[in-house]
Amino acid sequence: MPRCIFGLLACSLISVPVSAEDHVLTIGGGYSPSGNQASLERNVLFFQRLLKEQGMEQVHHDIFFADGTAAGADLQVMDRPSVPKANRLMAEFFGSEKNLGLTYRNHQVPQVQGGTSPANIRNWFKTTGKKLKDGDRLLIYVTAHGNRSSDRRNEHDTTIATWNNKSIKMTEFVKLLDQLPQGVEVIAVMVQCHAGGFARFMFNGGDPDRGLSKQRRIGFFATVHDRQAAGCTPEIDEASYVEYSSFFWAALGARDRSGKAIPIPDYDQDGVVSFEEAHAYVILTADTIDLPVKTSGEFLTVHSKFSEGKDGLLTNDESYQLVLELATASQKAILEGLSKQLSLAGNSRIVDAWKATQTRRGSGRNRQPVTRGQSQSSQLRGKILSDLKRRWPALANVLNPVAIELITTRSDEFVEAIEDHPDYQRYRKLILESRTTPNAEKRKVKYDRFLRTVDNVLMAENLRRMNDPAKIEQYDSLLKAEAGTLKAIERSTLEVNEQPGTVLGSPTE
């Protein structure tokens, strides 16, 4: 039998180590000193602390904030406790608490690369961004202001407001991302007003008709494109901050802004908290006016639909039991949690939630109602005010010399008169209760969140029933990316083509 030599010259796949890195880009601050609130600064500091606690302090992190490294007072700060108590009480009962304790100072964000000018952001993508490699991840955090689209033909072309009253549109942001290598994965967390318009950065040119970008882009946004977002405040008390990223970063780090541990939102019980689970935690927990959105949900809005007849698709008022059966672990947590918060029960709760969102029409019925607690506190305030005026008639004008004395040389006497009033403690209790009780607008948005989650469950099922393999594959790729985690990716191997001509066999009989 002739001797044969098997030389394998065809291409084959082998695994080789690959060096891939994470990069972070933070765009923060306001458009001017009066629009650059302390909470924006604290958001960046909280994010920096989170990265350090998660062992990511060595990750390359470029920060653009407000006026950058300039020495001017660019940050608006409200420090009410620094105002003497007598002055605070005088403002509360005889004047206005608005802007009480308002000052300006230079921001204290360390390691700032520069100001948030469009030129600086463009230059970053043109230089640093181009140096990223295929396989790298870019995490973009935007904690700024934003505005509606000025283009009537494209209401999703919303903006990031930048320093000196400039801005970056969603469509321009897409062009900046296009400068990155195609193999770079982009993860964005944006909390500006109208942030949801940027969910369309996943499409070529920001246009759904042009298809999904080959560069994988996912994002988590504080609210939809046509709503303002909660959170910007000059107050320095971080315990009062209730905005999207406070909850999102807390979920990923298992600690809130004050360092207090929170229940870990590992809804699928796989031992880690994903971006998608952090987003779900915000929807379920944050008591704000926000209606959060993520890229996969926006994809469904564009490419899926509800039944229009005998097409085999689901309607938007299916039974709750069916929705729960189709829901993911995170979606189940949202639906069950919001049901409890809103006292929704039974199989018809979807219709019940929809009815609760309908605004009553008629004279005065669409106005914000005054709660019983607010009414009682106003009555008690009026009573305390009248008693103070009877004691000091000169307080009819707060610029009267007697009023000045009561907040300076006689401040102890004035404070004691108020705090010892028989109705004062009850008044304070009612004030605190009114501040912590969700108002009608926030309660309505919880119904909206419930219904939006229901819609996403049903539209995901309908997308699969529409039987478009390409769209299903794109949707699944978004879901997979949204299930990623914050910590640096463990890169191991990548399959690459070996050059033709390599002999993998050996002479055999």
C-alpha positions in Angstrom: 0.0 0.0 0.0 1.5 3.3 -1.0 2.7 5.6 1.7 0.6 8.8 2.0 1.4 12.2 3.5 -1.6 14.3 4.6 -0.7 18.0 4.5 -3.7 20.1 5.7 -3.3 23.4 3.8 -6.8 24.7 4.3 -7.7 27.5 6.8 -8.4 26.3 10.3 -9.4 28.0 13.5 -7.3 28.3 16.6 -7.7 30.2 19.9 -5.2 32.9 20.8 -5.1 35.4 23.7 -6.7 38.7 22.9 -5.9 42.0 24.8 -9.2 44.0 25.1 -9.9 46.9 27.5 -12.7 48.9 29.1 -12.8 52.6 28.6 -15.0 55.2 30.4 -16.2 58.6 29.1 -18.1 60.9 31.4 -19.9 64.0 30.0 -21.3 66.0 32.9 -22.4 69.4 34.1 -24.7 72.1 33.0 -24.8 74.7 30.3 -23.9 77.7 32.5 -23.3 78.4 36.2 -27.0 78.9 36.9 -27.7 75.5 35.2 -24.8 73.6 36.7 -26.3 72.2 39.9 -24.4 70.5 42.7 -26.2 67.2 42.0 -24.4 66.9 38.6 -21.1 67.2 40.4 -22.1 64.7 43.0 -23.2 62.3 40.3 -19.8 62.2 38.8 -18.1 61.8 42.3 -20.5 58.9 43.1 -19.7 57.2 39.8 -16.0 57.6 40.4 -16.4 56.0 43.8 -18.4 53.1 42.4 -15.7 52.4 39.8 -13.0 52.3 42.5 -15.2 50.0 44.8 -15.7 47.7 41.8 -11.9 47.4 41.2 -12.1 49.5 38.1 -10.0 52.5 39.3 -7.3 51.6 36.7 -9.7 51.7 33.8 -9.0 54.7 31.5 -11.6 57.3 32.4 -11.9 60.7 30.6 -14.1 63.2 32.3 -15.5 66.4 30.7 -17.4 68.6 33.2 -18.9 72.1 33.0 -16.1 74.7 32.4 -13.4 72.0 32.9 -10.2 73.2 34.6 -11.1 76.9 34.7 -10.9 78.6 38.1 -14.3 80.4 38.0 -17.3 79.7 40.2 -19.2 77.5 37.9 -21.3 75.3 40.3 -24.6 76.3 41.9 -24.9 75.1 45.5 -27.7 75.2 48.0 -26.7 74.7 51.6 -29.7 75.4 53.7 -28.3 74.1 57.0 -25.5 76.7 56.7 -28.1 79.5 57.1 -28.8 80.4 60.7 -32.0 78.8 62.0 -33.7 82.1 62.8 -33.2 83.2 59.2 -34.6 79.9 57.9 -37.7 80.2 60.1 -38.2 83.8 59.1 -38.1 82.8 55.5 -40.5 79.8 56.1 -43.2 81.8 57.8 -42.8 85.4 56.6 -41.1 85.2 53.2 -39.9 82.6 50.8 -37.5 79.6 51.1 -36.7 79.7 47.4 -32.9 80.0 46.9 -32.3 80.2 50.6 -28.6 79.3 51.1 -27.8 79.6 47.4 -24.1 80.2 46.5 -21.7 79.5 43.7 -18.2 77.9 43.8 -15.8 76.1 41.5 -16.6 72.5 40.9 -14.6 69.8 42.7 -14.6 67.0 40.2 -11.0 65.6 40.2 -9.1 64.4 37.1 -11.2 66.5 34.6 -10.0 66.3 31.0 -11.7 69.6 30.0 -15.0 71.4 29.7 -18.1 69.9 28.1 -17.8 71.9 24.9 -18.9 70.1 21.7 -15.4 70.8 20.4 -13.8 68.9 23.3 -16.2 65.9 22.8 -15.6 65.8 19.1 -11.9 66.0 19.6 -12.0 63.0 22.1 -13.7 60.8 19.5 -11.3 62.0 16.8 -8.2 61.2 18.9 -8.7 59.0 21.9 -11.8 57.2 20.5 -10.0 56.2 17.3 -7.3 54.5 19.4 -9.7 52.0 20.9 -9.5 48.5 19.5 -11.9 45.9 18.3 -13.2 44.0 21.3 -12.9 47.0 23.6 -15.9 48.3 25.6 -16.7 52.0 25.9 -19.0 53.0 28.8 -20.4 56.5 28.3 -22.1 58.3 31.3 -24.0 61.5 30.6 -25.1 63.4 33.6 -26.2 66.8 32.2 -29.2 68.7 30.9 -31.0 68.0 27.7 -33.6 69.5 25.4 -36.4 68.4 23.0 -35.6 68.0 19.4 -35.9 71.2 17.3 -36.6 69.2 14.2 -40.3 68.6 13.7 -39.6 65.8 11.3 -37.5 63.9 13.8 -38.7 64.3 17.4 -36.1 61.8 18.6 -33.2 64.1 17.7 -32.9 65.4 21.2 -29.8 67.0 22.7 -27.2 67.0 25.4 -26.8 70.5 26.7 -23.2 71.5 27.0 -21.3 74.5 28.4 -21.9 78.0 27.1 -25.4 77.1 26.0 -24.1 74.8 23.2 -25.5 71.3 22.5 -24.9 67.9 20.8 -27.8 66.4 18.9 -28.5 62.6 18.9 -27.7 62.5 15.2 -24.4 64.2 15.7 -23.6 61.8 18.6 -24.2 58.9 16.2 -21.6 60.4 13.8 -19.1 60.6 16.6 -19.7 56.9 17.5 -19.2 56.1 13.9 -15.5 57.2 14.3 -14.9 54.4 16.7 -13.6 51.1 15.4 -16.6 48.9 14.4 -15.7 46.2 16.9 -15.9 48.5 19.9 -19.0 47.8 22.1 -20.8 51.0 23.4 -22.8 51.1 26.6 -24.4 54.4 27.5 -26.1 55.6 30.6 -27.8 58.9 30.1 -29.9 60.9 32.6 -30.5 64.2 30.9 -34.0 65.4 30.1 -35.4 63.8 26.9 -32.6 61.3 27.1 -34.7 58.6 25.4 -34.1 60.2 22.0 -30.6 58.8 22.2 -31.9 55.3 22.3 -32.0 55.5 18.5 -28.2 55.8 18.4 -28.3 52.1 17.8 -29.5 52.7 14.3 -27.3 53.9 11.3 -27.6 57.7 11.3 -30.0 57.4 14.2 -32.6 56.4 11.7 -34.5 53.1 12.1 -35.1 53.0 8.3 -31.4 52.6 7.8 -31.1 49.5 10.0 -29.1 48.6 13.1 -25.5 49.8 13.3 -22.9 47.0 12.9 -21.2 48.5 15.9 -23.1 47.1 18.9 -24.6 50.0 20.9 -26.9 49.7 23.9 -28.1 52.3 26.3 -30.2 52.9 29.4 -32.0 56.3 29.6 -33.6 58.1 32.5 -36.8 58.9 30.5 -38.4 58.8 27.1 -37.6 61.4 24.3 -40.6 63.6 25.0 -40.4 64.0 28.8 -38.2 65.9 31.3 -36.1 63.9 33.7 -35.9 64.2 37.5 -32.9 65.0 39.6 -31.0 68.2 39.0 -30.8 70.2 42.2 -28.3 72.6 43.9 -29.0 70.9 47.2 -25.9 69.3 48.7 -27.8 66.7 50.8 -27.3 63.6 48.7 -29.9 61.7 50.7 -32.5 63.8 48.9 -31.3 62.9 45.4 -33.8 60.8 43.5 -32.6 60.5 39.9 -32.0 57.7 37.5 -28.3 57.1 37.9 -28.4 57.2 41.7 -30.5 54.0 41.6 -28.7 52.5 38.6 -25.2 52.8 40.1 -26.5 51.7 43.5 -27.9 48.6 42.0 -24.6 47.7 40.4 -22.6 48.5 43.5 -25.1 47.2 46.1 -24.8 50.5 48.0 -26.6 53.8 47.8 -25.1 57.2 47.7 -24.7 57.4 51.4 -22.9 54.0 51.5 -25.8 52.1 52.9 -26.2 48.5 51.6 -29.3 47.9 49.4 -31.1 44.6 48.6 -29.1 43.2 45.6 -31.5 43.2 42.6 -30.2 39.9 41.2 -33.6 39.0 39.7 -32.5 35.9 37.8 -30.4 34.6 40.7 -27.3 34.1 38.6 -25.0 35.7 41.2 -24.4 39.0 39.4 -26.3 42.2 38.7 -26.5 43.1 35.1 -27.1 46.4 33.4 -30.6 45.2 32.5 -31.3 44.3 36.2 -30.0 47.7 37.4 -32.4 49.3 34.9 -35.3 47.2 36.2 -34.3 48.2 39.8 -34.7 51.9 38.8 -38.1 51.3 37.3 -39.3 49.5 40.4 -37.7 51.6 43.1 -37.2 55.2 42.0 -40.0 57.5 43.1 -39.6 60.1 40.3 -41.4 61.4 37.3 -39.1 59.4 35.0 -40.3 56.8 32.5 -37.0 54.9 31.8 -36.3 53.3 28.5 -33.5 51.0 27.1 -32.4 50.2 23.6 -34.1 46.8 23.3 -37.4 48.4 24.3 -37.0 51.1 21.7 -36.2 48.4 19.1 -39.5 46.8 19.9 -41.3 50.1 19.5 -39.9 50.4 16.0 -40.0 46.8 14.7 -42.8 45.1 16.6 -46.5 45.7 16.9 -49.8 44.5 18.4 -52.4 42.5 16.7 -54.5 44.2 14.0 -56.9 41.4 13.4 -56.4 37.7 12.4 -52.6 37.9 12.3 -51.8 35.6 15.2 -50.3 38.4 17.2 -51.1 39.4 20.8 -53.2 42.5 21.7 -52.1 45.1 24.2 -54.8 44.0 26.7 -54.0 40.3 27.2 -54.5 38.6 30.6 -52.0 39.4 33.3 -51.4 35.7 33.7 -50.2 35.3 30.1 -48.0 38.4 30.4 -46.4 37.0 33.5 -45.7 33.7 31.8 -43.9 35.4 28.9 -42.0 37.9 31.1 -38.3 37.7 31.9 -37.1 37.5 35.6 -36.6 41.3 35.7 -39.9 42.0 34.0 -41.7 39.7 36.5 -40.0 41.6 39.4 -41.2 44.9 38.0 -44.8 43.8 37.3 -45.3 42.1 40.7 -43.5 44.9 42.6 -45.5 47.7 40.9 -48.7 45.7 41.3 -48.1 45.7 45.0 -47.2 49.4 45.1 -50.3 50.4 43.1 -52.7 47.8 44.7 -53.3 46.2 41.4 -54.7 42.6 41.6 -56.4 40.0 39.5 -56.1 39.0 35.9 -57.6 42.3 34.6 -55.0 44.5 36.2 -53.6 45.7 32.8 -56.9 47.3 31.9 -57.2 48.6 35.5 -53.8 50.2 35.2 -54.7 51.8 31.8 -57.9 53.3 33.3 -55.9 54.8 36.1 -53.7 56.7 33.7 -56.6 58.5 32.0 -56.8 62.1 32.9 -60.2 63.3 34.0 -61.6 66.1 32.0 -63.7 69.0 33.2 -63.3 72.1 35.3 -60.3 71.9 37.5 -60.2 68.1 37.5 -56.8 67.8 35.8 -55.1 70.0 38.3 -52.8 68.7 41.0 -54.9 67.9 44.0 -54.0 69.2 47.4 -53.6 66.4 49.9 -55.2 66.4 53.3 -51.7 66.6 54.9 -50.9 69.7 52.8 -54.1 71.3 53.7 -53.7 70.7 57.5 -50.0 71.9 57.4 -51.1 75.1 55.7 -53.8 75.7 58.4 -51.3 75.2 61.2 -48.7 77.4 59.5 -51.3 80.2 59.3 -52.2 79.8 62.9 -48.5 80.0 64.0 -48.0 83.0 61.8 -51.0 84.8 63.3 -49.7 84.2 66.8 -46.3 85.5 65.9 -47.7 88.7 64.4 -49.8 89.2 67.6 -46.7 89.0 69.6 -44.6 91.1 67.3 -46.9 93.3 65.1 -43.8 94.8 63.4 -43.4 91.4 61.6 -46.0 92.6 59.1 -42.9 93.8 57.2 -39.8 91.7 57.4 -37.6 94.7 56.7 -38.8 96.4 59.9 -35.9 96.9 62.4 -37.7 94.6 64.9 -37.7 91.8 62.3 -33.9 92.4 61.8 -33.3 92.1 65.5 -35.2 88.8 65.7 -32.9 87.2 63.2 -29.7 88.8 64.7 -29.4 89.9 68.3 -32.7 88.3 69.4 -32.5 85.2 67.3 -32.8 82.8 70.3 -36.0 84.5 71.4 -37.5 84.2 67.9 -36.5 80.5 67.5 -37.9 79.6 70.9 -41.2 81.3 70.2 -41.7 79.2 67.1 -40.4 75.9 68.4 -42.3 76.1 71.6 -45.6 76.9 69.9 -48.1 74.1 70.7 -48.8 73.4 67.0 -45.3 73.5 65.7 -44.3 69.8 66.1 -47.5 68.7 64.5 -46.9 71.2 61.7 -43.3 69.8 61.1 -44.6 66.2 61.0 -47.2 67.1 58.4 -44.6 68.9 56.3 -42.2 65.9 56.3 -45.1 63.5 55.5 -46.1 65.6 52.5 -42.5 65.6 51.1 -42.2 61.8 51.3 -45.7 61.0 50.0 -45.8 60.3 46.3 -47.8 63.0 44.5 -50.4 62.2 41.8 -47.9 62.8 38.9 -45.4 60.3 40.4 -48.1 57.7 41.0 -49.4 58.1 37.5 -45.9 57.5 36.0 -45.7 54.2 38.0 -48.8 53.0 36.1 -47.1 54.1 32.9 -44.0 52.1 33.9 -46.2 49.1 34.6 -47.9 49.4 31.2 -44.7 50.0 29.3 -43.3 46.8 30.8 -46.4 44.9 29.8 -46.0 46.3 26.3 -42.4 45.2 26.0 -43.3 41.7 27.1 -46.1 41.4 24.5 -44.2 43.0 21.7 -41.2 40.8 22.3 -43.4 37.8 21.8 -45.0 39.4 18.8 -41.6 40.1 17.2 -40.9 36.3 17.4 -44.3 35.5 15.9 -43.7 37.9 13.0 -41.0 35.4 12.0 -38.4 37.8 10.7 -35.1 36.0 11.6 -32.9 39.0 11.0 -34.9 41.2 13.3 -35.1 38.5 16.0 -31.3 38.0 15.8 -30.8 41.8 16.2 -33.1 42.0 19.1 -31.5 39.0 20.8 -28.0 40.6 20.3 -29.3 43.7 22.2 -30.7 41.6 25.0 -27.3 39.8 25.3 -25.4 43.1 25.5 -27.9 44.5 28.0 -27.2 41.5 30.2 -23.6 42.5 30.5 -22.0 43.6 33.8 -20.0 46.7 34.9 -16.9 44.9 36.0 -14.1 44.6 33.5 -14.7 41.8 31.1 -12.5 38.7 31.5 -11.0 38.3 28.1 -9.7 34.9 27.3 -9.5 33.8 23.7 -10.7 34.7 20.3 -11.0 32.5 17.3 -8.9 33.7 14.3 -8.0 32.2 10.9 -4.7 30.6 10.6 -2.8 31.4 7.5 -3.1 28.8 4.6 -0.1 26.5 4.2 0.4 25.3 7.8 0.9 21.6 8.0 -1.3 20.3 10.8 -1.0 16.6 9.9 2.0 14.3 10.0 3.2 11.4 7.7 1.2 8.3 8.3 0.9 4.8 6.9 
